[in-house]
Every structure is written in C-alpha cells, then in structure tokens.
C-alpha cells in the first residue's frame, strides 16, 4: 500500500478517518469547515456525525469509485483544519 501523506486509512477501498471532539458543538463546527473545504475543492466526502465523533469517507465516484489524488488532497486539507 502507498505511504499516505495524511492520517487517513484505507477501508473497503475508500479513505476513512474519524475525528473526535470535546463537544457536539465543536464537532458540528468541524463539519461546517469540512463543507467549506469540500466546496473549494469541488470534492465532497460522506459525513457521519455521532455526537462528538465525525467520520469522513471519500472516494472518487467519477473514477469508478477508486481513491485518486482528489481524495488524498481533500484528506490532507481536512487534516490541516482539524483542531482538538
């Protein structure tokens, strides 16, 4: 497997990462930031919010549901915005 330049894992041929927060409000603020980044990149992850945990999953649907450079770039930019 390729050495990832971000903190995500490959699960079921998708990039996945869970982010934990101290409060629900902080988790939702992070989701808002992820939305802003996704709009800029024109590449949108699946988002699951479970109280103080946000799980993101990304794969490129336009490229036969494979992980592409778009996914890696999005993952790296989201990682940069993650503040505990």
N, C-alpha and C positions, 0 to 999 in steps of 0.2 A: 504494500500500500504506500502511496505517496505520503511523504512527510508533510503534514498540514501546517500552514503558516498561521494558524489560528487555534482556538481552543475548542473546536467542534469535533464531533465523532461521526464516523460513517455508520449509519444504522439502516438496514434494509435499502441500501444503495441511495441514501439521502444524507445530507448533512444535518445533524441534530445537536442542539445544545440546550440545557436548562439553566436558567438564571434565577438566583434566589435573592429575595429582598426582605427587609425587616418588617415592612408593612404592605398591605394591599395597595394603598395609595402610591407607594414607590413602584410597585410592580406595574400599575396602570400608567404611571408617568413614563416608565421604560417602554411600554408598548406604544405609547404615543411617539416616542423618539424613534423606535424601530419603524413605525409607519412613515415618519418623515424621511428617514434614510431610504426606505424601500421606494418611495415616490421619486426621490432624486435619482436612484439607480435604475428605476423602472424594472424592478425585480422584487417580487413580493413573497415573503415566507408564509407558511402556515403558522398560526399563533394559537397556543393553548395557554389559558390563564387558570391556574389552580391556586387561589388565594394569594400566597406570597411567592409562588413559583411560576415563571413564564418559560414555556418550552417552545422553541422555534425549530421549524423544519424547512429546509429549502432544497429544491431540485429544479432543474430547468425543463419545464414541460414542453417547450418548443424544440427541444433536442432529445426527444424520445425518453423523457424522464430520467436523464442522466445528470450527474454532477459536472458542472462546467466551470470555467473561470468566473462566470457571473455569480455563481453560488459562493465560490471562495472569496471573491471581492466583497460581496454582501456580508458574509460571515466576519471578515476582518473589520469592516466598517462598524458593524454592530458591536463587536468585541471592544473597539475603541470607545464606544459610547457607554459601556457598562460600568457603572459606579456603584460600589457596595454601599 
